[in-house]
Amino acid sequence: MTQVPELDLTVADTKCGSDSPSVRIMRFWVEVGGEKDIIIKALKGVQVDQVDMWAIAMEDKGVKILEKKDEGNIVLYKVRLP
């Protein structure tokens, strides 16, 4: 069984604009490639809002949120990258 790549946004430097959730997701997508599912771990609040907005903005490119699981103060996303 192959391991699903995971991006943990909870360890991001929130003071740096170049480390925003959407920028980190795009960099991760380039690193791992497409045609696969990934896990994104985000803190409730701004990070979750930004992941949701990114996914909506990227829907026309084929990005799909397959699962969104509430784990207390963290939300786990399973996302399909085209």
mmCIF file of the N, C-alpha and C atoms, coordinates in Angstrom:
data_MODEL
# 
_entry.id   MODEL 
# 
loop_
_atom_site.group_PDB 
_atom_site.id 
_atom_site.type_symbol 
_atom_site.label_atom_id 
_atom_site.label_alt_id 
_atom_site.label_comp_id 
_atom_site.label_asym_id 
_atom_site.label_entity_id 
_atom_site.label_seq_id 
_atom_site.pdbx_PDB_ins_code 
_atom_site.Cartn_x 
_atom_site.Cartn_y 
_atom_site.Cartn_z 
_atom_site.occupancy 
_atom_site.B_iso_or_equiv 
_atom_site.pdbx_formal_charge 
_atom_site.auth_seq_id 
_atom_site.auth_comp_id 
_atom_site.auth_asym_id 
_atom_site.auth_atom_id 
_atom_site.pdbx_PDB_model_num 
ATOM 1   N N  . MET A 1 1  ? 0.847   -1.180 0.000   1.00 0.00 ? 1  MET A N  1 
ATOM 2   C CA . MET A 1 1  ? 0.000   0.000  0.000   1.00 0.00 ? 1  MET A CA 1 
ATOM 3   C C  . MET A 1 1  ? 0.895   1.247  0.000   1.00 0.00 ? 1  MET A C  1 
ATOM 4   N N  . THR A 1 2  ? 0.608   2.181  -0.891  1.00 0.00 ? 2  THR A N  1 
ATOM 5   C CA . THR A 1 2  ? 1.420   3.395  -0.962  1.00 0.00 ? 2  THR A CA 1 
ATOM 6   C C  . THR A 1 2  ? 0.968   4.399  0.086   1.00 0.00 ? 2  THR A C  1 
ATOM 7   N N  . GLN A 1 3  ? 1.929   5.145  0.584   1.00 0.00 ? 3  GLN A N  1 
ATOM 8   C CA . GLN A 1 3  ? 1.629   6.146  1.598   1.00 0.00 ? 3  GLN A CA 1 
ATOM 9   C C  . GLN A 1 3  ? 1.128   7.422  0.930   1.00 0.00 ? 3  GLN A C  1 
ATOM 10  N N  . VAL A 1 4  ? 0.114   8.023  1.519   1.00 0.00 ? 4  VAL A N  1 
ATOM 11  C CA . VAL A 1 4  ? -0.449  9.264  0.998   1.00 0.00 ? 4  VAL A CA 1 
ATOM 12  C C  . VAL A 1 4  ? 0.421   10.426 1.481   1.00 0.00 ? 4  VAL A C  1 
ATOM 13  N N  . PRO A 1 5  ? 0.921   11.266 0.555   1.00 0.00 ? 5  PRO A N  1 
ATOM 14  C CA . PRO A 1 5  ? 1.725   12.412 0.971   1.00 0.00 ? 5  PRO A CA 1 
ATOM 15  C C  . PRO A 1 5  ? 0.900   13.343 1.874   1.00 0.00 ? 5  PRO A C  1 
ATOM 16  N N  . GLU A 1 6  ? 1.558   13.892 2.909   1.00 0.00 ? 6  GLU A N  1 
ATOM 17  C CA . GLU A 1 6  ? 0.860   14.755 3.863   1.00 0.00 ? 6  GLU A CA 1 
ATOM 18  C C  . GLU A 1 6  ? 1.556   16.102 3.977   1.00 0.00 ? 6  GLU A C  1 
ATOM 19  N N  . LEU A 1 7  ? 0.761   17.151 3.918   1.00 0.00 ? 7  LEU A N  1 
ATOM 20  C CA . LEU A 1 7  ? 1.240   18.512 4.120   1.00 0.00 ? 7  LEU A CA 1 
ATOM 21  C C  . LEU A 1 7  ? 0.678   19.012 5.446   1.00 0.00 ? 7  LEU A C  1 
ATOM 22  N N  . ASP A 1 8  ? 1.561   19.298 6.394   1.00 0.00 ? 8  ASP A N  1 
ATOM 23  C CA . ASP A 1 8  ? 1.151   19.769 7.721   1.00 0.00 ? 8  ASP A CA 1 
ATOM 24  C C  . ASP A 1 8  ? 1.305   21.286 7.770   1.00 0.00 ? 8  ASP A C  1 
ATOM 25  N N  . LEU A 1 9  ? 0.180   21.997 7.602   1.00 0.00 ? 9  LEU A N  1 
ATOM 26  C CA . LEU A 1 9  ? 0.202   23.461 7.637   1.00 0.00 ? 9  LEU A CA 1 
ATOM 27  C C  . LEU A 1 9  ? 0.305   24.005 9.056   1.00 0.00 ? 9  LEU A C  1 
ATOM 28  N N  . THR A 1 10 ? 0.083   23.147 10.054  1.00 0.00 ? 10 THR A N  1 
ATOM 29  C CA . THR A 1 10 ? 0.060   23.612 11.439  1.00 0.00 ? 10 THR A CA 1 
ATOM 30  C C  . THR A 1 10 ? 1.437   24.062 11.917  1.00 0.00 ? 10 THR A C  1 
ATOM 31  N N  . VAL A 1 11 ? 2.492   23.695 11.186  1.00 0.00 ? 11 VAL A N  1 
ATOM 32  C CA . VAL A 1 11 ? 3.852   24.086 11.575  1.00 0.00 ? 11 VAL A CA 1 
ATOM 33  C C  . VAL A 1 11 ? 4.349   25.284 10.765  1.00 0.00 ? 11 VAL A C  1 
ATOM 34  N N  . ALA A 1 12 ? 3.448   25.947 10.031  1.00 0.00 ? 12 ALA A N  1 
ATOM 35  C CA . ALA A 1 12 ? 3.838   27.067 9.165   1.00 0.00 ? 12 ALA A CA 1 
ATOM 36  C C  . ALA A 1 12 ? 4.205   28.302 9.968   1.00 0.00 ? 12 ALA A C  1 
ATOM 37  N N  . ASP A 1 13 ? 5.082   29.115 9.374   1.00 0.00 ? 13 ASP A N  1 
ATOM 38  C CA . ASP A 1 13 ? 5.423   30.422 9.926   1.00 0.00 ? 13 ASP A CA 1 
ATOM 39  C C  . ASP A 1 13 ? 4.328   31.392 9.493   1.00 0.00 ? 13 ASP A C  1 
ATOM 40  N N  . THR A 1 14 ? 3.379   31.653 10.386  1.00 0.00 ? 14 THR A N  1 
ATOM 41  C CA . THR A 1 14 ? 2.204   32.445 10.013  1.00 0.00 ? 14 THR A CA 1 
ATOM 42  C C  . THR A 1 14 ? 2.523   33.922 9.809   1.00 0.00 ? 14 THR A C  1 
ATOM 43  N N  . LYS A 1 15 ? 3.703   34.365 10.187  1.00 0.00 ? 15 LYS A N  1 
ATOM 44  C CA . LYS A 1 15 ? 4.069   35.774 10.014  1.00 0.00 ? 15 LYS A CA 1 
ATOM 45  C C  . LYS A 1 15 ? 4.602   36.058 8.612   1.00 0.00 ? 15 LYS A C  1 
ATOM 46  N N  . CYS A 1 16 ? 4.901   35.030 7.850   1.00 0.00 ? 16 CYS A N  1 
ATOM 47  C CA . CYS A 1 16 ? 5.534   35.198 6.542   1.00 0.00 ? 16 CYS A CA 1 
ATOM 48  C C  . CYS A 1 16 ? 4.518   34.945 5.432   1.00 0.00 ? 16 CYS A C  1 
ATOM 49  N N  . GLY A 1 17 ? 4.277   35.943 4.587   1.00 0.00 ? 17 GLY A N  1 
ATOM 50  C CA . GLY A 1 17 ? 3.306   35.821 3.505   1.00 0.00 ? 17 GLY A CA 1 
ATOM 51  C C  . GLY A 1 17 ? 3.660   34.741 2.507   1.00 0.00 ? 17 GLY A C  1 
ATOM 52  N N  . SER A 1 18 ? 4.946   34.495 2.302   1.00 0.00 ? 18 SER A N  1 
ATOM 53  C CA . SER A 1 18 ? 5.356   33.458 1.350   1.00 0.00 ? 18 SER A CA 1 
ATOM 54  C C  . SER A 1 18 ? 5.150   32.063 1.925   1.00 0.00 ? 18 SER A C  1 
ATOM 55  N N  . ASP A 1 19 ? 4.759   31.991 3.170   1.00 0.00 ? 19 ASP A N  1 
ATOM 56  C CA . ASP A 1 19 ? 4.484   30.709 3.812   1.00 0.00 ? 19 ASP A CA 1 
ATOM 57  C C  . ASP A 1 19 ? 2.985   30.553 4.076   1.00 0.00 ? 19 ASP A C  1 
ATOM 58  N N  . SER A 1 20 ? 2.166   31.260 3.290   1.00 0.00 ? 20 SER A N  1 
ATOM 59  C CA . SER A 1 20 ? 0.720   31.166 3.462   1.00 0.00 ? 20 SER A CA 1 
ATOM 60  C C  . SER A 1 20 ? 0.255   29.765 3.060   1.00 0.00 ? 20 SER A C  1 
ATOM 61  N N  . PRO A 1 21 ? -0.880  29.321 3.591   1.00 0.00 ? 21 PRO A N  1 
ATOM 62  C CA . PRO A 1 21 ? -1.364  27.987 3.251   1.00 0.00 ? 21 PRO A CA 1 
ATOM 63  C C  . PRO A 1 21 ? -1.491  27.754 1.743   1.00 0.00 ? 21 PRO A C  1 
ATOM 64  N N  . SER A 1 22 ? -2.024  28.711 1.005   1.00 0.00 ? 22 SER A N  1 
ATOM 65  C CA . SER A 1 22 ? -2.212  28.480 -0.431  1.00 0.00 ? 22 SER A CA 1 
ATOM 66  C C  . SER A 1 22 ? -0.876  28.351 -1.159  1.00 0.00 ? 22 SER A C  1 
ATOM 67  N N  . VAL A 1 23 ? 0.122   29.149 -0.778  1.00 0.00 ? 23 VAL A N  1 
ATOM 68  C CA . VAL A 1 23 ? 1.446   29.057 -1.403  1.00 0.00 ? 23 VAL A CA 1 
ATOM 69  C C  . VAL A 1 23 ? 2.091   27.723 -1.044  1.00 0.00 ? 23 VAL A C  1 
ATOM 70  N N  . ARG A 1 24 ? 1.974   27.306 0.205   1.00 0.00 ? 24 ARG A N  1 
ATOM 71  C CA . ARG A 1 24 ? 2.561   26.024 0.624   1.00 0.00 ? 24 ARG A CA 1 
ATOM 72  C C  . ARG A 1 24 ? 1.893   24.849 -0.094  1.00 0.00 ? 24 ARG A C  1 
ATOM 73  N N  . ILE A 1 25 ? 0.577   24.918 -0.295  1.00 0.00 ? 25 ILE A N  1 
ATOM 74  C CA . ILE A 1 25 ? -0.128  23.846 -1.004  1.00 0.00 ? 25 ILE A CA 1 
ATOM 75  C C  . ILE A 1 25 ? 0.361   23.774 -2.456  1.00 0.00 ? 25 ILE A C  1 
ATOM 76  N N  . MET A 1 26 ? 0.496   24.920 -3.104  1.00 0.00 ? 26 MET A N  1 
ATOM 77  C CA . MET A 1 26 ? 0.947   24.935 -4.501  1.00 0.00 ? 26 MET A CA 1 
ATOM 78  C C  . MET A 1 26 ? 2.373   24.372 -4.617  1.00 0.00 ? 26 MET A C  1 
ATOM 79  N N  . ARG A 1 27 ? 3.255   24.754 -3.703  1.00 0.00 ? 27 ARG A N  1 
ATOM 80  C CA . ARG A 1 27 ? 4.630   24.222 -3.711  1.00 0.00 ? 27 ARG A CA 1 
ATOM 81  C C  . ARG A 1 27 ? 4.612   22.707 -3.501  1.00 0.00 ? 27 ARG A C  1 
ATOM 82  N N  . PHE A 1 28 ? 3.778   22.259 -2.566  1.00 0.00 ? 28 PHE A N  1 
ATOM 83  C CA . PHE A 1 28 ? 3.669   20.828 -2.271  1.00 0.00 ? 28 PHE A CA 1 
ATOM 84  C C  . PHE A 1 28 ? 3.169   20.072 -3.503  1.00 0.00 ? 28 PHE A C  1 
ATOM 85  N N  . TRP A 1 29 ? 2.199   20.631 -4.204  1.00 0.00 ? 29 TRP A N  1 
ATOM 86  C CA . TRP A 1 29 ? 1.635   20.034 -5.412  1.00 0.00 ? 29 TRP A CA 1 
ATOM 87  C C  . TRP A 1 29 ? 2.741   19.850 -6.460  1.00 0.00 ? 29 TRP A C  1 
ATOM 88  N N  . VAL A 1 30 ? 3.572   20.874 -6.630  1.00 0.00 ? 30 VAL A N  1 
ATOM 89  C CA . VAL A 1 30 ? 4.690   20.789 -7.570  1.00 0.00 ? 30 VAL A CA 1 
ATOM 90  C C  . VAL A 1 30 ? 5.676   19.695 -7.136  1.00 0.00 ? 30 VAL A C  1 
ATOM 91  N N  . GLU A 1 31 ? 5.942   19.610 -5.835  1.00 0.00 ? 31 GLU A N  1 
ATOM 92  C CA . GLU A 1 31 ? 6.897   18.622 -5.317  1.00 0.00 ? 31 GLU A CA 1 
ATOM 93  C C  . GLU A 1 31 ? 6.412   17.186 -5.499  1.00 0.00 ? 31 GLU A C  1 
ATOM 94  N N  . VAL A 1 32 ? 5.146   16.919 -5.150  1.00 0.00 ? 32 VAL A N  1 
ATOM 95  C CA . VAL A 1 32 ? 4.650   15.540 -5.168  1.00 0.00 ? 32 VAL A CA 1 
ATOM 96  C C  . VAL A 1 32 ? 4.041   15.146 -6.502  1.00 0.00 ? 32 VAL A C  1 
ATOM 97  N N  . GLY A 1 33 ? 3.707   16.129 -7.326  1.00 0.00 ? 33 GLY A N  1 
ATOM 98  C CA . GLY A 1 33 ? 3.091   15.840 -8.614  1.00 0.00 ? 33 GLY A CA 1 
ATOM 99  C C  . GLY A 1 33 ? 1.594   15.655 -8.504  1.00 0.00 ? 33 GLY A C  1 
ATOM 100 N N  . GLY A 1 34 ? 0.986   15.448 -9.647  1.00 0.00 ? 34 GLY A N  1 
ATOM 101 C CA . GLY A 1 34 ? -0.466  15.313 -9.691  1.00 0.00 ? 34 GLY A CA 1 
ATOM 102 C C  . GLY A 1 34 ? -0.908  13.866 -9.805  1.00 0.00 ? 34 GLY A C  1 
ATOM 103 N N  . GLU A 1 35 ? -2.190  13.728 -10.091 1.00 0.00 ? 35 GLU A N  1 
ATOM 104 C CA . GLU A 1 35 ? -2.816  12.412 -10.226 1.00 0.00 ? 35 GLU A CA 1 
ATOM 105 C C  . GLU A 1 35 ? -2.683  11.569 -8.970  1.00 0.00 ? 35 GLU A C  1 
ATOM 106 N N  . LYS A 1 36 ? -2.879  12.227 -7.820  1.00 0.00 ? 36 LYS A N  1 
ATOM 107 C CA . LYS A 1 36 ? -2.817  11.493 -6.551  1.00 0.00 ? 36 LYS A CA 1 
ATOM 108 C C  . LYS A 1 36 ? -3.619  12.215 -5.484  1.00 0.00 ? 36 LYS A C  1 
ATOM 109 N N  . ASP A 1 37 ? -3.872  11.482 -4.406  1.00 0.00 ? 37 ASP A N  1 
ATOM 110 C CA . ASP A 1 37 ? -4.534  12.053 -3.236  1.00 0.00 ? 37 ASP A CA 1 
ATOM 111 C C  . ASP A 1 37 ? -3.464  12.486 -2.246  1.00 0.00 ? 37 ASP A C  1 
ATOM 112 N N  . ILE A 1 38 ? -3.741  13.593 -1.552  1.00 0.00 ? 38 ILE A N  1 
ATOM 113 C CA . ILE A 1 38 ? -2.848  14.059 -0.496  1.00 0.00 ? 38 ILE A CA 1 
ATOM 114 C C  . ILE A 1 38 ? -3.685  14.346 0.748   1.00 0.00 ? 38 ILE A C  1 
ATOM 115 N N  . ILE A 1 39 ? -3.004  14.438 1.883   1.00 0.00 ? 39 ILE A N  1 
ATOM 116 C CA . ILE A 1 39 ? -3.628  14.844 3.137   1.00 0.00 ? 39 ILE A CA 1 
ATOM 117 C C  . ILE A 1 39 ? -3.091  16.238 3.471   1.00 0.00 ? 39 ILE A C  1 
ATOM 118 N N  . ILE A 1 40 ? -3.992  17.137 3.838   1.00 0.00 ? 40 ILE A N  1 
ATOM 119 C CA . ILE A 1 40 ? -3.594  18.466 4.300   1.00 0.00 ? 40 ILE A CA 1 
ATOM 120 C C  . ILE A 1 40 ? -4.111  18.619 5.725   1.00 0.00 ? 40 ILE A C  1 
ATOM 121 N N  . LYS A 1 41 ? -3.209  18.963 6.636   1.00 0.00 ? 41 LYS A N  1 
ATOM 122 C CA . LYS A 1 41 ? -3.560  19.177 8.038   1.00 0.00 ? 41 LYS A CA 1 
ATOM 123 C C  . LYS A 1 41 ? -3.531  20.679 8.292   1.00 0.00 ? 41 LYS A C  1 
ATOM 124 N N  . ALA A 1 42 ? -4.663  21.258 8.732   1.00 0.00 ? 42 ALA A N  1 
ATOM 125 C CA . ALA A 1 42 ? -4.768  22.701 8.926   1.00 0.00 ? 42 ALA A CA 1 
ATOM 126 C C  . ALA A 1 42 ? -5.421  23.030 10.265  1.00 0.00 ? 42 ALA A C  1 
ATOM 127 N N  . LEU A 1 43 ? -4.958  24.125 10.861  1.00 0.00 ? 43 LEU A N  1 
ATOM 128 C CA . LEU A 1 43 ? -5.562  24.620 12.091  1.00 0.00 ? 43 LEU A CA 1 
ATOM 129 C C  . LEU A 1 43 ? -6.888  25.291 11.768  1.00 0.00 ? 43 LEU A C  1 
ATOM 130 N N  . LYS A 1 44 ? -7.867  25.117 12.664  1.00 0.00 ? 44 LYS A N  1 
ATOM 131 C CA . LYS A 1 44 ? -9.149  25.801 12.484  1.00 0.00 ? 44 LYS A CA 1 
ATOM 132 C C  . LYS A 1 44 ? -8.917  27.301 12.494  1.00 0.00 ? 44 LYS A C  1 
ATOM 133 N N  . GLY A 1 45 ? -9.736  28.004 11.751  1.00 0.00 ? 45 GLY A N  1 
ATOM 134 C CA . GLY A 1 45 ? -9.593  29.456 11.642  1.00 0.00 ? 45 GLY A CA 1 
ATOM 135 C C  . GLY A 1 45 ? -9.047  29.819 10.278  1.00 0.00 ? 45 GLY A C  1 
ATOM 136 N N  . VAL A 1 46 ? -8.029  30.667 10.266  1.00 0.00 ? 46 VAL A N  1 
ATOM 137 C CA . VAL A 1 46 ? -7.481  31.204 9.020   1.00 0.00 ? 46 VAL A CA 1 
ATOM 138 C C  . VAL A 1 46 ? -6.975  30.103 8.094   1.00 0.00 ? 46 VAL A C  1 
ATOM 139 N N  . GLN A 1 47 ? -6.250  29.112 8.629   1.00 0.00 ? 47 GLN A N  1 
ATOM 140 C CA . GLN A 1 47 ? -5.714  28.061 7.759   1.00 0.00 ? 47 GLN A CA 1 
ATOM 141 C C  . GLN A 1 47 ? -6.819  27.266 7.074   1.00 0.00 ? 47 GLN A C  1 
ATOM 142 N N  . VAL A 1 48 ? -7.840  26.891 7.817   1.00 0.00 ? 48 VAL A N  1 
ATOM 143 C CA . VAL A 1 48 ? -8.957  26.143 7.233   1.00 0.00 ? 48 VAL A CA 1 
ATOM 144 C C  . VAL A 1 48 ? -9.660  27.000 6.188   1.00 0.00 ? 48 VAL A C  1 
ATOM 145 N N  . ASP A 1 49 ? -9.891  28.270 6.504   1.00 0.00 ? 49 ASP A N  1 
ATOM 146 C CA . ASP A 1 49 ? -10.530 29.172 5.535   1.00 0.00 ? 49 ASP A CA 1 
ATOM 147 C C  . ASP A 1 49 ? -9.718  29.251 4.254   1.00 0.00 ? 49 ASP A C  1 
ATOM 148 N N  . GLN A 1 50 ? -8.389  29.358 4.384   1.00 0.00 ? 50 GLN A N  1 
ATOM 149 C CA . GLN A 1 50 ? -7.542  29.485 3.201   1.00 0.00 ? 50 GLN A CA 1 
ATOM 150 C C  . GLN A 1 50 ? -7.482  28.192 2.395   1.00 0.00 ? 50 GLN A C  1 
ATOM 151 N N  . VAL A 1 51 ? -7.486  27.045 3.057   1.00 0.00 ? 51 VAL A N  1 
ATOM 152 C CA . VAL A 1 51 ? -7.520  25.766 2.335   1.00 0.00 ? 51 VAL A CA 1 
ATOM 153 C C  . VAL A 1 51 ? -8.843  25.648 1.569   1.00 0.00 ? 51 VAL A C  1 
ATOM 154 N N  . ASP A 1 52 ? -9.948  25.998 2.221   1.00 0.00 ? 52 ASP A N  1 
ATOM 155 C CA . ASP A 1 52 ? -11.254 25.950 1.559   1.00 0.00 ? 52 ASP A CA 1 
ATOM 156 C C  . ASP A 1 52 ? -11.287 26.877 0.344   1.00 0.00 ? 52 ASP A C  1 
ATOM 157 N N  . MET A 1 53 ? -10.784 28.116 0.508   1.00 0.00 ? 53 MET A N  1 
ATOM 158 C CA . MET A 1 53 ? -10.775 29.083 -0.608  1.00 0.00 ? 53 MET A CA 1 
ATOM 159 C C  . MET A 1 53 ? -9.871  28.605 -1.738  1.00 0.00 ? 53 MET A C  1 
ATOM 160 N N  . TRP A 1 54 ? -8.710  28.016 -1.392  1.00 0.00 ? 54 TRP A N  1 
ATOM 161 C CA . TRP A 1 54 ? -7.801  27.500 -2.407  1.00 0.00 ? 54 TRP A CA 1 
ATOM 162 C C  . TRP A 1 54 ? -8.478  26.393 -3.207  1.00 0.00 ? 54 TRP A C  1 
ATOM 163 N N  . ALA A 1 55 ? -9.145  25.473 -2.508  1.00 0.00 ? 55 ALA A N  1 
ATOM 164 C CA . ALA A 1 55 ? -9.806  24.349 -3.177  1.00 0.00 ? 55 ALA A CA 1 
ATOM 165 C C  . ALA A 1 55 ? -10.907 24.839 -4.109  1.00 0.00 ? 55 ALA A C  1 
ATOM 166 N N  . ILE A 1 56 ? -11.664 25.841 -3.678  1.00 0.00 ? 56 ILE A N  1 
ATOM 167 C CA . ILE A 1 56 ? -12.724 26.404 -4.527  1.00 0.00 ? 56 ILE A CA 1 
ATOM 168 C C  . ILE A 1 56 ? -12.107 27.058 -5.764  1.00 0.00 ? 56 ILE A C  1 
ATOM 169 N N  . ALA A 1 57 ? -11.035 27.812 -5.556  1.00 0.00 ? 57 ALA A N  1 
ATOM 170 C CA . ALA A 1 57 ? -10.372 28.501 -6.668  1.00 0.00 ? 57 ALA A CA 1 
ATOM 171 C C  . ALA A 1 57 ? -9.762  27.511 -7.661  1.00 0.00 ? 57 ALA A C  1 
ATOM 172 N N  . MET A 1 58 ? -9.366  26.329 -7.188  1.00 0.00 ? 58 MET A N  1 
ATOM 173 C CA . MET A 1 58 ? -8.687  25.353 -8.043  1.00 0.00 ? 58 MET A CA 1 
ATOM 174 C C  . MET A 1 58 ? -9.627  24.272 -8.588  1.00 0.00 ? 58 MET A C  1 
ATOM 175 N N  . GLU A 1 59 ? -10.927 24.377 -8.276  1.00 0.00 ? 59 GLU A N  1 
ATOM 176 C CA . GLU A 1 59 ? -11.889 23.381 -8.763  1.00 0.00 ? 59 GLU A CA 1 
ATOM 177 C C  . GLU A 1 59 ? -11.861 23.241 -10.274 1.00 0.00 ? 59 GLU A C  1 
ATOM 178 N N  . ASP A 1 60 ? -11.746 24.354 -10.984 1.00 0.00 ? 60 ASP A N  1 
ATOM 179 C CA . ASP A 1 60 ? -11.750 24.286 -12.445 1.00 0.00 ? 60 ASP A CA 1 
ATOM 180 C C  . ASP A 1 60 ? -10.497 23.615 -13.001 1.00 0.00 ? 60 ASP A C  1 
ATOM 181 N N  . LYS A 1 61 ? -9.472  23.442 -12.161 1.00 0.00 ? 61 LYS A N  1 
ATOM 182 C CA . LYS A 1 61 ? -8.257  22.717 -12.554 1.00 0.00 ? 61 LYS A CA 1 
ATOM 183 C C  . LYS A 1 61 ? -8.375  21.228 -12.232 1.00 0.00 ? 61 LYS A C  1 
ATOM 184 N N  . GLY A 1 62 ? -9.443  20.855 -11.525 1.00 0.00 ? 62 GLY A N  1 
ATOM 185 C CA . GLY A 1 62 ? -9.665  19.454 -11.202 1.00 0.00 ? 62 GLY A CA 1 
ATOM 186 C C  . GLY A 1 62 ? -9.397  19.072 -9.760  1.00 0.00 ? 62 GLY A C  1 
ATOM 187 N N  . VAL A 1 63 ? -9.046  20.043 -8.898  1.00 0.00 ? 63 VAL A N  1 
ATOM 188 C CA . VAL A 1 63 ? -8.817  19.766 -7.476  1.00 0.00 ? 63 VAL A CA 1 
ATOM 189 C C  . VAL A 1 63 ? -10.156 19.447 -6.810  1.00 0.00 ? 63 VAL A C  1 
ATOM 190 N N  . LYS A 1 64 ? -10.174 18.394 -5.997  1.00 0.00 ? 64 LYS A N  1 
ATOM 191 C CA . LYS A 1 64 ? -11.400 18.007 -5.293  1.00 0.00 ? 64 LYS A CA 1 
ATOM 192 C C  . LYS A 1 64 ? -11.081 17.687 -3.846  1.00 0.00 ? 64 LYS A C  1 
ATOM 193 N N  . ILE A 1 65 ? -11.897 18.206 -2.927  1.00 0.00 ? 65 ILE A N  1 
ATOM 194 C CA . ILE A 1 65 ? -11.815 17.782 -1.529  1.00 0.00 ? 65 ILE A CA 1 
ATOM 195 C C  . ILE A 1 65 ? -12.645 16.509 -1.413  1.00 0.00 ? 65 ILE A C  1 
ATOM 196 N N  . LEU A 1 66 ? -11.972 15.406 -1.108  1.00 0.00 ? 66 LEU A N  1 
ATOM 197 C CA . LEU A 1 66 ? -12.648 14.114 -1.005  1.00 0.00 ? 66 LEU A CA 1 
ATOM 198 C C  . LEU A 1 66 ? -13.215 13.883 0.388   1.00 0.00 ? 66 LEU A C  1 
ATOM 199 N N  . GLU A 1 67 ? -12.524 14.440 1.390   1.00 0.00 ? 67 GLU A N  1 
ATOM 200 C CA . GLU A 1 67 ? -12.935 14.237 2.782   1.00 0.00 ? 67 GLU A CA 1 
ATOM 201 C C  . GLU A 1 67 ? -12.429 15.406 3.606   1.00 0.00 ? 67 GLU A C  1 
ATOM 202 N N  . LYS A 1 68 ? -13.232 15.814 4.573   1.00 0.00 ? 68 LYS A N  1 
ATOM 203 C CA . LYS A 1 68 ? -12.858 16.884 5.498   1.00 0.00 ? 68 LYS A CA 1 
ATOM 204 C C  . LYS A 1 68 ? -13.257 16.405 6.885   1.00 0.00 ? 68 LYS A C  1 
ATOM 205 N N  . LYS A 1 69 ? -12.258 16.140 7.728   1.00 0.00 ? 69 LYS A N  1 
ATOM 206 C CA . LYS A 1 69 ? -12.501 15.530 9.039   1.00 0.00 ? 69 LYS A CA 1 
ATOM 207 C C  . LYS A 1 69 ? -12.081 16.482 10.151  1.00 0.00 ? 69 LYS A C  1 
ATOM 208 N N  . ASP A 1 70 ? -12.994 16.763 11.061  1.00 0.00 ? 70 ASP A N  1 
ATOM 209 C CA . ASP A 1 70 ? -12.747 17.631 12.209  1.00 0.00 ? 70 ASP A CA 1 
ATOM 210 C C  . ASP A 1 70 ? -12.069 16.816 13.310  1.00 0.00 ? 70 ASP A C  1 
ATOM 211 N N  . GLU A 1 71 ? -10.880 17.268 13.712  1.00 0.00 ? 71 GLU A N  1 
ATOM 212 C CA . GLU A 1 71 ? -10.113 16.565 14.749  1.00 0.00 ? 71 GLU A CA 1 
ATOM 213 C C  . GLU A 1 71 ? -9.849  17.510 15.938  1.00 0.00 ? 71 GLU A C  1 
ATOM 214 N N  . GLY A 1 72 ? -10.861 18.217 16.378  1.00 0.00 ? 72 GLY A N  1 
ATOM 215 C CA . GLY A 1 72 ? -10.663 19.176 17.471  1.00 0.00 ? 72 GLY A CA 1 
ATOM 216 C C  . GLY A 1 72 ? -10.280 20.530 16.920  1.00 0.00 ? 72 GLY A C  1 
ATOM 217 N N  . ASN A 1 73 ? -9.051  20.989 17.208  1.00 0.00 ? 73 ASN A N  1 
ATOM 218 C CA . ASN A 1 73 ? -8.632  22.287 16.682  1.00 0.00 ? 73 ASN A CA 1 
ATOM 219 C C  . ASN A 1 73 ? -7.905  22.162 15.345  1.00 0.00 ? 73 ASN A C  1 
ATOM 220 N N  . ILE A 1 74 ? -7.869  20.940 14.800  1.00 0.00 ? 74 ILE A N  1 
ATOM 221 C CA . ILE A 1 74 ? -7.235  20.667 13.508  1.00 0.00 ? 74 ILE A CA 1 
ATOM 222 C C  . ILE A 1 74 ? -8.268  20.031 12.585  1.00 0.00 ? 74 ILE A C  1 
ATOM 223 N N  . VAL A 1 75 ? -8.178  20.381 11.295  1.00 0.00 ? 75 VAL A N  1 
ATOM 224 C CA . VAL A 1 75 ? -9.028  19.757 10.285  1.00 0.00 ? 75 VAL A CA 1 
ATOM 225 C C  . VAL A 1 75 ? -8.115  19.007 9.320   1.00 0.00 ? 75 VAL A C  1 
ATOM 226 N N  . LEU A 1 76 ? -8.469  17.753 9.044   1.00 0.00 ? 76 LEU A N  1 
ATOM 227 C CA . LEU A 1 76 ? -7.731  16.936 8.080   1.00 0.00 ? 76 LEU A CA 1 
ATOM 228 C C  . LEU A 1 76 ? -8.512  16.890 6.774   1.00 0.00 ? 76 LEU A C  1 
ATOM 229 N N  . TYR A 1 77 ? -7.846  17.249 5.701   1.00 0.00 ? 77 TYR A N  1 
ATOM 230 C CA . TYR A 1 77 ? -8.441  17.189 4.365   1.00 0.00 ? 77 TYR A CA 1 
ATOM 231 C C  . TYR A 1 77 ? -7.810  16.046 3.592   1.00 0.00 ? 77 TYR A C  1 
ATOM 232 N N  . LYS A 1 78 ? -8.614  15.334 2.856   1.00 0.00 ? 78 LYS A N  1 
ATOM 233 C CA . LYS A 1 78 ? -8.094  14.422 1.841   1.00 0.00 ? 78 LYS A CA 1 
ATOM 234 C C  . LYS A 1 78 ? -8.461  15.082 0.513   1.00 0.00 ? 78 LYS A C  1 
ATOM 235 N N  . VAL A 1 79 ? -7.417  15.417 -0.269  1.00 0.00 ? 79 VAL A N  1 
ATOM 236 C CA . VAL A 1 79 ? -7.607  16.194 -1.491  1.00 0.00 ? 79 VAL A CA 1 
ATOM 237 C C  . VAL A 1 79 ? -7.071  15.412 -2.675  1.00 0.00 ? 79 VAL A C  1 
ATOM 238 N N  . ARG A 1 80 ? -7.828  15.422 -3.768  1.00 0.00 ? 80 ARG A N  1 
ATOM 239 C CA . ARG A 1 80 ? -7.391  14.808 -5.030  1.00 0.00 ? 80 ARG A CA 1 
ATOM 240 C C  . ARG A 1 80 ? -6.755  15.895 -5.891  1.00 0.00 ? 80 ARG A C  1 
ATOM 241 N N  . LEU A 1 81 ? -5.466  15.688 -6.223  1.00 0.00 ? 81 LEU A N  1 
ATOM 242 C CA . LEU A 1 81 ? -4.774  16.606 -7.121  1.00 0.00 ? 81 LEU A CA 1 
ATOM 243 C C  . LEU A 1 81 ? -4.822  16.043 -8.539  1.00 0.00 ? 81 LEU A C  1 
ATOM 244 N N  . PRO A 1 82 ? -5.172  16.862 -9.516  1.00 0.00 ? 82 PRO A N  1 
ATOM 245 C CA . PRO A 1 82 ? -5.201  16.390 -10.889 1.00 0.00 ? 82 PRO A CA 1 
ATOM 246 C C  . PRO A 1 82 ? -3.799  16.237 -11.461 1.00 0.00 ? 82 PRO A C  1 
# 
